[in-house]
Every structure is written in C-alpha cells, then in structure tokens.
C-alpha cells in the first residue's frame, strides 16, 4: 500500500525535473527555449483568432439590432472570451512545463490532482450554466413581455404596466437562479448544503422578523403593480414629492421631478398616491373677467378657442371632449372668476393648458373682454390739502 502523501509526490517530481533541467546541454537548452517561444506564440495566435471569431459570432446573432441585444451579446462574448483565455493560458502552462521536464499532466491524471481537475471542471461547468440560465431567463422574460405588449397595441396603460413589472420579474428570476447555482457549486466544493439550508432557514426567519419593513415594502409594491395603481411613466404625487415615475424596483419607487431631482421612496411610505395621469386628465381653467364684461360672451369665446384647438392637428388627439363649462366660480374683489375644464389624454393637461391660456388671452382681447387686475383709487379730502382746491380723485393701476 502506497503511503506517499500528495505533497511528497509533488516535491519528488519537482526535484527530478530540476535535476533533469540542470543537466541539459546547450543544444537541448536552445531547443527548449525555441519550443517555449513557439508554444507561447501559438497560444497568442489562437487567442487573437478566438477573439475575432467571437466578435463575428456576436454580430451574426439573429434578432433586432437594439440596445438589449448589444448588451446581451457583449456579456456572452466577454464570458466566452474569458473561458477561452483561461483555457489557453492553462494549456500554454502545461505545455511549457512538459517542454522543461515537469510532468504536470502525469500528476493531474492520478490521485489528488485528478480529483482537483475534475472538481474544477464541474465547478466551471456549473458557473457557466448558471450564467447561461440567468441570460436565458432574462431573454425569455423580455420576449414574453414584448409579445404581451404587441398583443395589446394601443393600450398604453397595459404597456406601461408591463414595463413596470419587468424589472421585478428579472430580479426574482436572477436571484433564484444565482442562489441555486451557488448551492450546487458549494456542494461540489464539498460543503454540506443540508445544514447550510437549515441554518439559512433559521437566519431567514430571524431576518424576516427584523426586516418587516422590507417585506412590507416588497408586498406593497407587488399590489401597486397588480392593481394597476401606478406604472412607469405616470406623473404622481407621494408625500409631497411629485414627478414622473422613472423606475419601480423590488422595494422603492423613484420619481424624477420637473427640476431633475430624483425622489426615492420606499413603497411602505406610499400610503396615499395622487396619480395625475391615470386613464385621462383635466386642465381646469379658472379665469377672471371684469365686472363690466359679458359673462356669456366670455364662456362662448372660451368654447370657441377649445374647438379651434381640437381642429388643430397639434392638439386634435390630445383634447378628448369639448370645453365643460362649470359656470361662475366666485365674485372676487376685482372681477368675476369663471371656471371650465378640458378633458385631455393622460399627461397632456399641462401642455394643453399653456396653449389654451395663450389663445384665450388673444381671443378675449379681440372680443373686448377685459381681464381684471388690481386697482387702487385715491380720494382726496374735500377742499384739498392746504385749502382752496376742488375735490378730485386719482386712479393708479
């Protein structure tokens, strides 16, 4: 029975190779140097060839030439190149060792060396398979969402909802696949995953009790998407922070304000959401006219302006209905306040409102309807100041 340890075998092999190396003659030494240079040159040439083939293969991948395809093929090509590069380096090192008399292949083909090689190959295969599974799951989710979006053409709201739920599905699938792949790799290394899973369950239970807020945020986000309360692209107001929903992650909702400020809010804080672009919107016009102006004429001009805007191709698709007249809002100090509202597509109310204000000013000026502004009347005492002058009044706008 051979009781020689692995370290003793390695030391003995290195000693024998060293003795053979120092006894080489000049011709044999020159030959080994030439063969070493040739082996390195072949490895470099194969590396250059492999890189070019990978680039050509990435360009030849079928599918639309969009950003997703570019990013995905770049990641796959990078992984493939890393695998090829490691294989070429190992092959070159083994070849160089054989040239100089070190029997690496002999040691790697038996005993502990064989076990290490087999374990390394299995781990590499599992790592590549995990990466491939993540990419495949991401691709399938994207294709599924795209197909659902194409089947619902014209339903902008559903498309926004699919864009919202996409990152959540990607995150869940990626997390599950990486955890499973990591467990399988640990099992190959020799780690007993049974106790590890049991410990992870206990730790997960403890973390669950301590991270109730995170769980609450996650579940709230799921219900927000499932009930179609908010989606990417909506303009909302949450706890005083307003903006366009730029992204919905597994725990937070991110709003981009008008000035570019990014508001990041956990779902748990989104107790009251004011969605200003759900299904349809309104521009509420509250305009004042002077007491001397004709109220009915003012409403008539307002309705005409809205109809002119509906006939304008720039606003024809944005304004859904004629002006809804809501009569007199109040009798203010300097004029009469009229109210009306224009029903628009979701998110179009601000642009329609600005255009309406410009046009109504011009139309009222042409119709002789005055827009009031504050006046101050000064009344002098009878007899004036210093006596003798008749009473008079001055008005300043």
DARARA-V418644 format. One record per helix or strand of 2 or more residues. SS is the DSSP state (helix for helix, strand for strand). FROM is the first residue (numbers start at 1). TO is the last residue. Records with the same first field share a line. If there is no record, write none. Layout:
SS->FROM-TO / FROM-TO
This chain:
helix->6-22 / 26-59 / 67-99 / 104-108 / 111-151 / 156-189 / 193-210 / 212-226 / 267-269 / 295-311 / 349-367
strand->235-238 / 241-248 / 252-256 / 262-266 / 273-275 / 281-289 / 324-331 / 336-344 / 376-379 / 393-396
